[in-house]
Amino acid sequence: MLAALACLTRVPSFVRPLWNPDEGFLAVQAGLLAQGGRLYETVVDRKPPLVPWLYEAAFAVCGSGSLTPLRVLAVLAQLLTAALLASVARRRWGDTAGRTAGILYLLLSVGLNPEDAQAAVFEVFILPGTAAALWCADRGRWGGAGAAVAAAFLAKQTGGAVLLPVAWLLHRQADAPRTAVLRLAAGFAVPVLGAALLTDPAGFLFWTVTGSATYATLSGSGLHVLNRALANAALLAGASAALIPPVARALRDGRGPSADLWLWLASSAAAVTLGFHFFGHYYLQLTAPIALLATAALRFLPRERQVSAVLASVCCCVLFLAWGLFAPRAELTHAQRLAAALERRTTSADRVLVWGMHPETYWLSGRTPATRFLTAGLLTNYSGGRDGPRVGEKYAVPGAWPVFRREMSAHRPALVVDDSRGRPYAPDRVPTLRRLLATGYEEVDRVDGAVLYARAE
């Protein structure tokens, strides 16, 4: 039953070629890695390597023309997460609770904007690791718990937040705490150190930990970010509307779930907050602990009330699925039109520069980026609605601009696309890019507000 539900809740993910820029970023990364690029050297991002490697492997087996293989892997990731949560609930509260936990998780997993819930991106692949960490800790398998935390961390840094409930369970359950701590630490350290050695250790440390100080800050468009935080919280709360009252009632009556589940929810909420961007897909980390908390609380309700809560969650899920199937995606249409223009004006051997926040344009057009920096965000700190105060060359990832200038000299792009469309990283606010365009490029086309510049002969 869980397998069928996992497939059903992911149906919308298969109806579009691409859901958001993160999928585009990963697709372009995978293509560059397949061409001999090296992660954190010639291919860069602020994320750990597991998901780029997953994309690269899927493309190697199935080809790079479609994200369908990644959609299938996302279904499997959600199914594995649901099965692990069901197993935890069954061990603690019985068979009925196990079935309820798995079902509730899959119903909640789509309770966000479809471009966040249906995309095959980092947070989806965090979730099996976080659920596996709690599953192992619940059984006293501390080495396995550490490895599962490492898997979540290597999908995205915030996956490491599950270490807090794992540490709580170790404190409460371990017969030999010192040995358990050593096993947990070794289980975590070995995969992480292995990933660092397989890439570039210094680059791994810089891009995943130390090089993101300007990105993780409160400064910028505070009201815009606050609105996004509240909107995405409201969406997930709407998807969980039938489950919130039972949890609140159980907590009020002193029959609340185990402390480790509250710690899991709290640490996941802290992970959502980290960086102060509040993108919708960040909220996916909350769905697993919410499902277990709700399962624990529903046990105290009469049977008919339990059924009503699950059915109400089914209805919410149907609404989100309909949204995913039928809602238009204007930015995807823009990227597709822009990609078509790139295909007309360049050859597959040409390198191009798309100056914007939509790296999927490279993948959709089949063109190779002229730089390792796939978005303007890495070179200007633009992200998540920042509207100017900390956007510009001096706020770039440290050392990025000298590298960018060398790349522009080594392989000057055949076409430059200014896709800023009035945003604060437009060329007139970025001196290096402005000089590049002024010395050897001329405007040749406009597509939905994006300006195309070709090399002057």
Sine and cosine of phi, psi and omega as CSV:
sin_phi,cos_phi,sin_psi,cos_psi,sin_omega,cos_omega
0.00,0.00,-0.66,0.75,0.02,-1.00
-0.89,0.46,-0.62,0.79,0.01,-1.00
-0.89,0.46,-0.70,0.72,0.01,-1.00
-0.90,0.44,-0.66,0.75,-0.01,-1.00
-0.93,0.37,-0.62,0.78,0.05,-1.00
-0.87,0.49,-0.68,0.73,0.04,-1.00
-0.90,0.43,-0.68,0.73,-0.05,-1.00
-0.90,0.44,-0.70,0.72,-0.05,-1.00
-0.95,0.32,-0.24,0.97,0.02,-1.00
-0.97,-0.25,0.12,0.99,0.00,-1.00
-0.82,0.58,-0.72,0.70,-0.02,-1.00
-0.85,0.52,-0.46,0.89,-0.05,-1.00
-0.89,0.46,-0.38,0.93,-0.06,-1.00
-1.00,-0.01,-0.10,1.00,-0.12,-0.99
-1.00,0.00,-0.13,0.99,0.01,-1.00
-0.79,-0.61,0.55,-0.84,0.00,-1.00
-0.93,0.38,-0.39,0.92,-0.08,-1.00
-0.31,-0.95,0.59,-0.80,-0.08,-1.00
-0.96,-0.29,-0.62,0.78,-0.02,-1.00
-0.44,-0.90,0.18,-0.98,-0.06,-1.00
-0.88,0.48,-0.46,0.89,0.04,-1.00
-0.88,0.47,-0.65,0.76,0.07,-1.00
-0.89,0.46,-0.66,0.75,0.04,-1.00
-0.89,0.45,-0.68,0.74,0.03,-1.00
-0.86,0.52,-0.74,0.67,-0.02,-1.00
-0.90,0.43,-0.62,0.78,0.01,-1.00
-0.90,0.43,-0.67,0.74,0.02,-1.00
-0.92,0.38,-0.69,0.73,0.07,-1.00
-0.82,0.57,-0.75,0.67,-0.04,-1.00
-0.87,0.50,-0.65,0.76,0.03,-1.00
-0.89,0.45,-0.67,0.75,0.02,-1.00
-0.92,0.39,-0.63,0.78,0.06,-1.00
-0.90,0.44,-0.64,0.77,0.01,-1.00
-0.91,0.42,-0.44,0.90,0.02,-1.00
-1.00,0.06,0.11,0.99,0.03,-1.00
0.97,-0.26,0.11,0.99,0.03,-1.00
-0.93,0.37,0.37,-0.93,0.01,-1.00
-0.87,-0.49,0.78,-0.62,-0.02,-1.00
-0.89,0.46,0.70,-0.72,-0.03,-1.00
0.95,0.32,0.10,1.00,0.11,-0.99
-0.86,-0.51,-0.95,0.30,0.03,-1.00
-0.99,-0.15,-0.13,0.99,0.09,-1.00
-0.75,-0.66,0.87,-0.49,-0.15,-0.99
-0.76,-0.65,0.51,-0.86,0.12,-0.99
-0.25,-0.97,0.24,-0.97,0.00,-1.00
-1.00,0.06,0.27,0.96,-0.10,-1.00
-0.92,-0.39,0.40,-0.92,0.12,-0.99
-0.91,0.41,0.10,-0.99,-0.22,-0.98
-1.00,0.02,-0.18,0.98,-0.21,-0.98
-0.88,0.48,-0.73,0.68,-0.07,-1.00
-0.95,0.32,-0.67,0.75,0.14,-0.99
-0.84,0.55,-0.63,0.77,0.05,-1.00
-0.90,0.43,-0.63,0.78,0.01,-1.00
-0.89,0.47,-0.70,0.71,0.06,-1.00
-0.88,0.47,-0.70,0.71,-0.01,-1.00
-0.87,0.49,-0.69,0.73,0.01,-1.00
-0.90,0.43,-0.68,0.73,0.01,-1.00
-0.89,0.46,-0.65,0.76,0.02,-1.00
-0.92,0.39,-0.59,0.80,0.00,-1.00
-0.90,0.43,-0.58,0.81,-0.04,-1.00
-0.99,0.10,-0.66,0.75,-0.19,-0.98
-0.91,-0.41,-0.04,1.00,-0.06,-1.00
1.00,-0.02,0.34,-0.94,-0.13,-0.99
-0.98,-0.21,0.15,0.99,-0.09,-1.00
-0.99,0.13,-0.18,0.98,-0.06,-1.00
-0.54,-0.84,0.51,-0.86,0.08,-1.00
-1.00,-0.06,0.16,0.99,0.00,-1.00
-0.82,0.57,-0.69,0.72,0.04,-1.00
-0.86,0.51,-0.58,0.82,0.04,-1.00
-0.95,0.32,-0.55,0.84,0.09,-1.00
-0.89,0.46,-0.65,0.76,0.03,-1.00
-0.90,0.44,-0.69,0.72,0.03,-1.00
-0.89,0.46,-0.57,0.82,0.05,-1.00
-0.91,0.41,-0.63,0.78,0.08,-1.00
-0.86,0.50,-0.71,0.70,0.00,-1.00
-0.90,0.43,-0.62,0.79,0.04,-1.00
-0.89,0.46,-0.68,0.73,0.02,-1.00
-0.92,0.38,-0.63,0.77,0.03,-1.00
-0.90,0.43,-0.69,0.72,0.02,-1.00
-0.89,0.46,-0.68,0.73,0.04,-1.00
-0.87,0.50,-0.72,0.69,0.00,-1.00
-0.88,0.48,-0.67,0.74,-0.02,-1.00
-0.91,0.42,-0.64,0.76,0.02,-1.00
-0.92,0.40,-0.67,0.75,0.04,-1.00
-0.91,0.42,-0.64,0.77,0.05,-1.00
-0.88,0.48,-0.64,0.77,0.00,-1.00
-0.92,0.39,-0.65,0.76,0.05,-1.00
-0.89,0.46,-0.73,0.68,-0.02,-1.00
-0.91,0.42,-0.63,0.77,0.00,-1.00
-0.90,0.45,-0.67,0.75,0.00,-1.00
-0.90,0.44,-0.60,0.80,-0.08,-1.00
-1.00,0.06,-0.61,0.79,-0.21,-0.98
-0.75,-0.67,0.01,1.00,0.06,-1.00
0.95,-0.32,0.12,-0.99,-0.12,-0.99
-0.90,0.44,-0.67,0.74,-0.01,-1.00
-0.88,0.48,-0.68,0.73,0.04,-1.00
-0.89,0.45,-0.59,0.81,0.03,-1.00
-0.88,0.48,-0.73,0.68,0.03,-1.00
-0.89,0.46,-0.65,0.76,-0.03,-1.00
-0.89,0.45,-0.69,0.72,-0.04,-1.00
-0.88,0.47,-0.71,0.70,0.00,-1.00
-0.89,0.46,-0.69,0.73,-0.01,-1.00
-0.92,0.40,-0.73,0.68,-0.02,-1.00
-0.87,0.49,-0.65,0.76,0.00,-1.00
-0.87,0.50,-0.74,0.67,-0.03,-1.00
-0.91,0.42,-0.57,0.82,0.05,-1.00
-0.92,0.40,-0.65,0.76,-0.02,-1.00
-0.96,0.27,-0.43,0.90,-0.14,-0.99
-0.90,0.43,-0.27,0.96,0.02,-1.00
-0.96,-0.28,0.16,0.99,-0.13,-0.99
-0.99,0.12,0.73,0.69,0.06,-1.00
-0.58,-0.81,0.05,-1.00,0.14,-0.99
-0.78,0.62,0.74,-0.68,-0.06,-1.00
-0.82,0.57,-0.51,0.86,0.01,-1.00
-0.92,0.39,-0.31,0.95,0.09,-1.00
-0.99,-0.10,-0.68,0.73,-0.10,-0.99
-0.98,0.19,-0.51,0.86,-0.12,-0.99
-0.99,-0.15,-0.16,0.99,-0.02,-1.00
-0.97,0.26,0.55,-0.83,0.04,-1.00
-1.00,-0.02,0.97,0.24,-0.11,-0.99
-0.83,-0.56,-0.16,-0.99,-0.21,-0.98
-0.80,0.60,-0.76,0.65,-0.12,-0.99
-0.89,0.46,-0.58,0.82,0.02,-1.00
-0.88,0.48,-0.60,0.80,-0.05,-1.00
-1.00,0.02,-0.13,0.99,0.21,-0.98
-0.93,0.36,-0.65,0.76,-0.28,-0.96
-0.87,0.49,-0.68,0.73,0.04,-1.00
-0.87,0.49,-0.60,0.80,0.02,-1.00
-0.91,0.42,-0.67,0.74,0.00,-1.00
-0.92,0.40,-0.68,0.74,0.02,-1.00
-0.91,0.41,-0.64,0.77,0.02,-1.00
-0.91,0.42,-0.58,0.81,0.02,-1.00
-0.89,0.46,-0.71,0.70,0.02,-1.00
-0.93,0.38,-0.63,0.77,0.01,-1.00
-0.86,0.52,-0.72,0.69,-0.01,-1.00
-0.92,0.38,-0.69,0.73,-0.01,-1.00
-0.90,0.43,-0.59,0.81,0.02,-1.00
-0.88,0.47,-0.43,0.90,-0.01,-1.00
-0.97,-0.25,0.11,0.99,0.03,-1.00
0.96,0.28,0.37,0.93,0.03,-1.00
-1.00,-0.09,0.99,0.12,-0.23,-0.97
-0.97,0.26,-0.55,0.83,0.08,-1.00
-0.90,0.43,-0.69,0.72,0.05,-1.00
-0.90,0.43,-0.60,0.80,0.04,-1.00
-0.89,0.46,-0.68,0.74,0.03,-1.00
-0.89,0.45,-0.67,0.75,0.02,-1.00
-0.91,0.42,-0.60,0.80,0.02,-1.00
-0.93,0.36,-0.64,0.77,0.09,-1.00
-0.88,0.48,-0.66,0.75,0.03,-1.00
-0.88,0.47,-0.66,0.75,0.02,-1.00
-0.88,0.48,-0.68,0.74,0.04,-1.00
-0.91,0.42,-0.68,0.74,0.02,-1.00
-0.90,0.44,-0.64,0.77,-0.02,-1.00
-0.96,0.27,-0.27,0.96,0.17,-0.99
-0.98,0.19,-0.68,0.73,0.12,-0.99
-0.29,-0.96,0.57,-0.82,-0.13,-0.99
-0.82,0.57,-0.62,0.79,-0.06,-1.00
-0.92,0.39,-0.24,0.97,0.09,-1.00
-0.88,0.48,-0.40,0.92,0.02,-1.00
-0.92,0.39,-0.15,0.99,0.00,-1.00
-0.88,0.47,-0.40,0.92,-0.01,-1.00
-0.93,0.38,-0.19,0.98,0.05,-1.00
-0.87,0.49,-0.49,0.87,-0.04,-1.00
-0.90,0.43,-0.81,0.59,0.06,-1.00
-0.91,0.42,-0.52,0.85,0.06,-1.00
-0.89,0.45,-0.70,0.71,0.02,-1.00
-0.90,0.44,-0.60,0.80,0.04,-1.00
-0.89,0.45,-0.71,0.71,0.02,-1.00
-0.90,0.44,-0.61,0.80,0.05,-1.00
-0.88,0.47,-0.71,0.71,0.00,-1.00
-0.87,0.50,-0.61,0.79,-0.08,-1.00
-1.00,0.06,-0.46,0.89,-0.20,-0.98
-0.92,-0.40,-0.45,0.89,-0.18,-0.98
-0.91,0.41,0.77,-0.64,0.05,-1.00
-0.96,0.27,-0.56,0.83,0.02,-1.00
-0.82,-0.57,1.00,0.10,-0.15,-0.99
-0.83,0.56,-0.64,0.76,-0.05,-1.00
-0.91,0.42,-0.70,0.71,0.03,-1.00
-0.90,0.43,-0.65,0.76,0.00,-1.00
-0.89,0.46,-0.67,0.74,0.02,-1.00
-0.88,0.47,-0.67,0.74,0.00,-1.00
-0.89,0.45,-0.67,0.74,0.03,-1.00
-0.91,0.41,-0.68,0.74,0.03,-1.00
-0.88,0.47,-0.72,0.70,-0.02,-1.00
-0.90,0.43,-0.67,0.74,0.00,-1.00
-0.92,0.39,-0.66,0.75,0.02,-1.00
-0.87,0.50,-0.57,0.82,0.03,-1.00
-0.98,0.19,-0.70,0.71,-0.16,-0.99
-0.94,0.35,-0.64,0.77,-0.10,-0.99
-0.88,0.48,-0.77,0.64,0.03,-1.00
-0.90,0.44,-0.63,0.78,-0.03,-1.00
-0.92,0.39,-0.71,0.70,0.04,-1.00
-0.91,0.42,-0.60,0.80,0.05,-1.00
-0.88,0.48,-0.68,0.74,0.03,-1.00
-0.90,0.43,-0.64,0.77,0.02,-1.00
-0.89,0.45,-0.66,0.75,-0.02,-1.00
-0.95,0.31,-0.52,0.86,0.02,-1.00
-0.96,0.28,-0.33,0.94,0.06,-1.00
-0.97,-0.25,-0.88,-0.47,0.09,-1.00
-0.74,-0.67,0.93,-0.36,-0.13,-0.99
-0.80,0.60,-0.70,0.71,0.00,-1.00
-0.92,0.39,-0.68,0.73,0.03,-1.00
-0.91,0.42,-0.64,0.77,0.05,-1.00
-0.85,0.53,-0.74,0.67,-0.01,-1.00
-0.89,0.45,-0.70,0.71,-0.05,-1.00
-0.91,0.41,-0.77,0.63,-0.13,-0.99
-0.97,0.25,-0.43,0.90,-0.03,-1.00
-0.99,-0.16,-0.29,0.96,-0.08,-1.00
-0.75,-0.66,-0.90,0.44,-0.25,-0.97
-1.00,0.05,-0.28,0.96,-0.14,-0.99
-1.00,-0.10,0.24,0.97,-0.11,-0.99
-0.89,-0.46,0.40,0.92,-0.07,-1.00
-0.88,0.47,-0.65,0.76,-0.03,-1.00
-0.96,0.28,-0.42,0.91,0.00,-1.00
-0.96,0.28,-0.67,0.74,-0.04,-1.00
-1.00,-0.01,0.99,0.16,-0.04,-1.00
-0.53,-0.85,0.40,-0.91,0.02,-1.00
-0.98,0.18,-0.31,0.95,-0.11,-0.99
-0.93,0.36,0.43,-0.90,0.00,-1.00
0.82,-0.57,-0.49,-0.87,-0.06,-1.00
-0.99,0.11,1.00,0.08,-0.10,-0.99
-0.88,0.48,-0.68,0.73,-0.02,-1.00
-0.91,0.42,-0.65,0.76,0.02,-1.00
-0.89,0.46,-0.70,0.71,-0.01,-1.00
-0.91,0.41,-0.65,0.76,0.03,-1.00
-0.89,0.46,-0.67,0.74,0.03,-1.00
-0.88,0.48,-0.65,0.76,0.02,-1.00
-0.91,0.42,-0.68,0.73,0.01,-1.00
-0.85,0.52,-0.72,0.69,-0.03,-1.00
-0.93,0.36,-0.62,0.78,-0.02,-1.00
-0.90,0.43,-0.71,0.70,-0.01,-1.00
-0.94,0.33,-0.58,0.81,0.10,-1.00
-0.89,0.45,-0.63,0.78,0.01,-1.00
-0.91,0.41,-0.63,0.77,0.03,-1.00
-0.88,0.48,-0.74,0.67,-0.01,-1.00
-0.93,0.38,-0.59,0.81,0.06,-1.00
-0.90,0.43,-0.62,0.79,0.06,-1.00
-0.89,0.46,-0.67,0.74,0.04,-1.00
-0.91,0.41,-0.44,0.90,-0.05,-1.00
-0.98,-0.22,0.18,0.98,-0.18,-0.98
-0.83,0.56,-0.61,0.79,-0.04,-1.00
-0.97,0.23,-0.22,0.98,-0.09,-1.00
-0.98,-0.20,-0.35,0.94,-0.06,-1.00
-0.91,0.41,-0.72,0.69,-0.01,-1.00
-0.85,0.52,-0.71,0.71,0.03,-1.00
-0.87,0.49,-0.62,0.78,0.02,-1.00
-0.91,0.42,-0.71,0.71,0.01,-1.00
-0.89,0.46,-0.65,0.76,-0.01,-1.00
-0.92,0.40,-0.67,0.74,0.02,-1.00
-0.90,0.43,-0.62,0.78,0.02,-1.00
-0.92,0.38,-0.66,0.75,0.01,-1.00
-0.90,0.44,-0.61,0.79,-0.04,-1.00
-0.99,0.11,0.06,1.00,0.01,-1.00
0.96,0.27,0.35,0.94,0.01,-1.00
-0.90,-0.43,0.51,0.86,-0.07,-1.00
-0.91,0.41,0.31,-0.95,0.02,-1.00
-0.90,0.43,0.07,-1.00,-0.03,-1.00
-0.87,0.49,0.47,-0.88,-0.04,-1.00
-0.88,0.47,-0.51,0.86,-0.04,-1.00
-0.90,0.44,-0.52,0.86,0.02,-1.00
-0.95,0.32,-0.62,0.78,0.08,-1.00
-0.91,0.40,-0.63,0.78,0.05,-1.00
-0.90,0.43,-0.59,0.81,0.04,-1.00
-0.90,0.43,-0.69,0.72,0.03,-1.00
-0.90,0.44,-0.68,0.73,-0.02,-1.00
-0.91,0.42,-0.69,0.73,-0.01,-1.00
-0.93,0.37,-0.57,0.83,0.06,-1.00
-0.93,0.38,-0.63,0.78,0.06,-1.00
-0.90,0.43,-0.63,0.77,0.07,-1.00
-0.89,0.45,-0.60,0.80,0.04,-1.00
-0.91,0.41,-0.61,0.79,0.06,-1.00
-0.89,0.46,-0.63,0.78,-0.06,-1.00
-0.97,0.26,-0.49,0.87,-0.10,-1.00
-0.83,0.56,0.82,-0.58,-0.02,-1.00
1.00,-0.06,-0.29,0.96,0.10,-1.00
0.84,0.54,0.72,0.69,0.06,-1.00
-0.91,-0.41,-0.59,0.81,0.14,-0.99
0.86,0.51,0.62,0.78,0.12,-0.99
-0.91,0.42,0.48,-0.88,-0.10,-1.00
-0.86,0.50,-0.63,0.78,-0.05,-1.00
-0.92,0.38,-0.33,0.94,0.10,-1.00
-0.87,0.50,-0.55,0.83,-0.10,-0.99
-0.94,0.33,-0.20,0.98,0.04,-1.00
-0.87,0.50,-0.47,0.88,0.02,-1.00
-0.90,0.43,-0.34,0.94,-0.01,-1.00
-0.99,0.16,-0.33,0.94,-0.19,-0.98
-0.93,0.38,-0.61,0.79,-0.03,-1.00
-0.91,0.41,-0.78,0.62,0.04,-1.00
-0.90,0.44,-0.55,0.83,0.05,-1.00
-0.89,0.46,-0.66,0.75,-0.01,-1.00
-0.88,0.47,-0.67,0.74,0.00,-1.00
-0.95,0.32,-0.64,0.77,0.05,-1.00
-0.88,0.48,-0.67,0.74,0.01,-1.00
-0.92,0.40,-0.64,0.77,0.03,-1.00
-0.87,0.49,-0.69,0.72,0.01,-1.00
-0.89,0.46,-0.65,0.76,-0.05,-1.00
-0.95,0.30,-0.59,0.81,-0.04,-1.00
-0.91,0.41,-0.34,0.94,-0.01,-1.00
-0.87,0.50,-0.44,0.90,-0.09,-1.00
-1.00,0.00,0.00,1.00,0.01,-1.00
-0.99,-0.11,0.42,-0.91,0.13,-0.99
-0.86,0.51,0.39,-0.92,-0.07,-1.00
-0.82,0.58,-0.69,0.72,-0.05,-1.00
-0.92,0.40,-0.53,0.85,0.03,-1.00
-0.95,0.33,-0.59,0.81,0.06,-1.00
-0.89,0.46,-0.72,0.69,-0.01,-1.00
-0.89,0.46,-0.66,0.75,0.00,-1.00
-0.88,0.47,-0.65,0.76,0.00,-1.00
-0.90,0.43,-0.67,0.74,0.02,-1.00
-0.92,0.39,-0.67,0.74,0.01,-1.00
-0.90,0.43,-0.62,0.78,0.06,-1.00
-0.89,0.45,-0.61,0.79,0.05,-1.00
-0.92,0.39,-0.58,0.82,0.08,-1.00
-0.87,0.49,-0.70,0.71,-0.01,-1.00
-0.89,0.46,-0.67,0.74,0.05,-1.00
-0.88,0.48,-0.67,0.74,0.01,-1.00
-0.87,0.49,-0.67,0.74,0.01,-1.00
-0.87,0.48,-0.65,0.76,0.02,-1.00
-0.89,0.45,-0.68,0.73,0.01,-1.00
-0.93,0.37,-0.59,0.81,0.05,-1.00
-0.91,0.41,-0.64,0.77,0.05,-1.00
-0.90,0.45,-0.64,0.77,0.07,-1.00
-0.85,0.53,-0.72,0.69,-0.01,-1.00
-0.91,0.41,-0.56,0.83,-0.05,-1.00
-0.98,0.22,-0.53,0.85,-0.21,-0.98
-0.88,-0.48,-0.24,0.97,-0.06,-1.00
-0.95,0.30,0.67,-0.75,0.05,-1.00
-0.95,0.31,0.41,-0.91,0.03,-1.00
-0.79,-0.61,1.00,-0.04,-0.12,-0.99
-0.90,0.44,-0.63,0.78,-0.05,-1.00
-0.93,0.37,-0.56,0.83,0.08,-1.00
-0.90,0.43,-0.68,0.73,0.04,-1.00
-0.86,0.50,-0.68,0.74,0.03,-1.00
-0.88,0.48,-0.74,0.68,-0.01,-1.00
-0.88,0.47,-0.62,0.79,0.02,-1.00
-0.91,0.41,-0.66,0.75,0.04,-1.00
-0.91,0.42,-0.65,0.76,0.01,-1.00
-0.91,0.41,-0.66,0.75,0.03,-1.00
-0.89,0.46,-0.63,0.78,0.04,-1.00
-0.89,0.46,-0.62,0.78,0.04,-1.00
-0.92,0.40,-0.63,0.78,0.05,-1.00
-0.89,0.45,-0.66,0.75,0.01,-1.00
-0.89,0.46,-0.62,0.78,0.00,-1.00
-0.93,0.37,-0.57,0.82,-0.18,-0.98
-0.98,-0.19,-0.06,1.00,0.01,-1.00
-0.69,-0.73,0.19,-0.98,0.12,-0.99
-0.96,-0.27,0.21,-0.98,-0.02,-1.00
-0.91,0.42,-0.33,0.95,0.01,-1.00
-1.00,0.09,-0.23,0.97,-0.05,-1.00
-0.98,0.21,0.56,-0.83,0.18,-0.98
-0.99,-0.11,0.60,-0.80,-0.02,-1.00
-0.74,-0.67,0.35,-0.94,0.07,-1.00
-0.86,-0.51,0.88,-0.47,0.09,-1.00
-0.97,-0.24,0.96,-0.29,-0.04,-1.00
-1.00,-0.01,0.99,-0.10,-0.05,-1.00
-0.02,-1.00,-0.32,-0.95,-0.05,-1.00
-0.89,-0.45,0.37,0.93,-0.03,-1.00
-0.80,-0.59,0.97,0.23,-0.02,-1.00
-0.90,0.43,-0.27,0.96,0.02,-1.00
-0.87,0.49,-0.33,0.94,0.02,-1.00
-0.86,0.51,-0.62,0.79,0.05,-1.00
-0.87,0.49,-0.74,0.67,-0.08,-1.00
-0.93,0.38,-0.68,0.73,-0.03,-1.00
-0.91,0.42,-0.53,0.85,-0.02,-1.00
-1.00,-0.02,-0.21,0.98,-0.05,-1.00
0.94,0.35,0.48,0.88,-0.02,-1.00
-0.95,-0.32,0.53,-0.85,-0.04,-1.00
-1.00,0.06,0.74,-0.67,0.04,-1.00
-0.91,0.42,0.56,-0.83,0.04,-1.00
-0.99,0.12,-0.08,1.00,-0.04,-1.00
-0.59,-0.81,0.37,-0.93,0.07,-1.00
-0.97,0.25,-0.26,0.97,-0.03,-1.00
-1.00,-0.01,0.98,-0.21,-0.19,-0.98
-0.99,0.15,-0.21,0.98,0.07,-1.00
-0.71,-0.71,0.37,-0.93,0.09,-1.00
-0.92,0.38,-0.33,0.94,-0.01,-1.00
-0.87,0.49,-0.63,0.77,-0.01,-1.00
-0.92,0.39,-0.41,0.91,-0.05,-1.00
-0.98,-0.20,-0.14,0.99,-0.03,-1.00
-0.71,-0.71,-0.17,0.99,-0.08,-1.00
0.95,0.31,0.25,0.97,0.09,-1.00
-0.96,0.28,0.78,-0.63,0.05,-1.00
-0.09,-1.00,0.56,-0.83,0.18,-0.98
0.86,0.51,0.52,0.86,0.11,-0.99
1.00,-0.06,0.07,1.00,0.08,-1.00
-0.86,0.51,0.74,-0.67,-0.19,-0.98
-0.93,-0.38,0.25,0.97,0.11,-0.99
0.58,-0.82,-0.68,0.73,-0.13,-0.99
-0.83,0.56,-0.57,0.82,0.02,-1.00
-0.79,-0.61,0.66,0.75,0.07,-1.00
-0.87,-0.49,0.80,-0.60,-0.01,-1.00
0.40,-0.92,0.05,-1.00,-0.07,-1.00
-0.87,0.49,-0.61,0.79,-0.08,-1.00
-0.96,0.29,-0.18,0.98,0.03,-1.00
-0.98,-0.21,0.19,0.98,-0.01,-1.00
-0.93,0.37,0.21,-0.98,0.17,-0.99
-0.82,0.58,0.76,-0.65,-0.06,-1.00
-0.79,0.61,0.76,-0.65,0.03,-1.00
0.99,0.13,0.04,1.00,-0.11,-0.99
-0.95,0.31,-0.66,0.75,-0.12,-0.99
-0.92,0.39,-0.65,0.76,0.09,-1.00
-0.86,0.51,-0.63,0.78,0.05,-1.00
-0.91,0.42,-0.70,0.72,0.01,-1.00
-0.87,0.50,-0.69,0.72,-0.01,-1.00
-0.89,0.45,-0.65,0.76,0.03,-1.00
-0.90,0.44,-0.65,0.76,0.01,-1.00
-0.91,0.42,-0.64,0.77,0.02,-1.00
-0.91,0.41,-0.50,0.86,0.05,-1.00
-0.98,0.22,-0.60,0.80,-0.08,-1.00
-0.96,0.29,-0.67,0.74,0.03,-1.00
-0.63,-0.78,1.00,0.09,-0.03,-1.00
-0.87,0.50,0.80,-0.61,-0.07,-1.00
-0.91,0.41,0.62,-0.79,0.05,-1.00
-0.94,0.34,-0.47,0.88,-0.02,-1.00
-0.59,-0.81,0.70,-0.72,0.10,-1.00
-0.90,-0.43,0.77,-0.63,0.01,-1.00
-0.93,-0.36,0.91,-0.43,0.12,-0.99
-1.00,0.02,0.99,-0.16,-0.03,-1.00
-0.97,-0.26,0.45,0.89,-0.04,-1.00
-0.95,0.30,-0.55,0.84,0.08,-1.00
0.74,0.68,0.78,0.63,0.10,-1.00
1.00,0.08,0.01,1.00,-0.01,-1.00
-0.98,0.20,0.24,-0.97,-0.16,-0.99
-0.95,0.31,0.03,1.00,0.09,-1.00
-0.96,-0.27,0.35,0.94,0.02,-1.00
-0.87,0.50,0.46,-0.89,-0.06,-1.00
-0.81,0.58,-0.52,0.86,-0.02,-1.00
-0.94,0.35,-0.16,0.99,0.07,-1.00
-0.93,-0.36,0.08,1.00,-0.01,-1.00
-0.80,-0.59,1.00,-0.08,-0.14,-0.99
-0.82,0.57,-0.67,0.75,-0.04,-1.00
-0.89,0.46,-0.71,0.71,0.01,-1.00
-0.93,0.37,-0.61,0.79,0.02,-1.00
-0.88,0.48,-0.67,0.74,0.02,-1.00
-0.92,0.40,-0.62,0.78,0.03,-1.00
-0.86,0.52,-0.73,0.69,-0.02,-1.00
-0.93,0.36,-0.52,0.85,-0.04,-1.00
-0.97,0.23,-0.31,0.95,-0.06,-1.00
-0.91,-0.41,0.97,0.26,0.14,-0.99
0.90,-0.44,0.20,0.98,0.02,-1.00
-0.76,-0.65,0.49,-0.87,0.05,-1.00
-0.67,-0.74,0.58,-0.82,-0.01,-1.00
-0.92,0.39,0.73,-0.69,-0.03,-1.00
-0.82,-0.58,-0.25,0.97,-0.07,-1.00
-0.20,-0.98,0.30,-0.95,0.14,-0.99
-0.70,-0.71,0.68,-0.73,-0.01,-1.00
-0.72,-0.70,0.94,-0.33,0.04,-1.00
0.78,0.62,0.63,0.77,0.01,-1.00
1.00,-0.05,-0.28,0.96,0.08,-1.00
-0.99,0.16,0.61,-0.79,-0.04,-1.00
-0.94,-0.35,0.77,-0.63,-0.01,-1.00
-0.97,-0.23,0.76,-0.65,0.02,-1.00
-0.87,-0.49,0.80,-0.60,0.06,-1.00
-0.97,-0.23,0.43,-0.90,0.07,-1.00
-0.89,0.45,0.78,-0.63,0.04,-1.00
-0.96,0.28,0.72,-0.69,-0.03,-1.00
-0.99,0.14,0.00,0.00,0.00,0.00
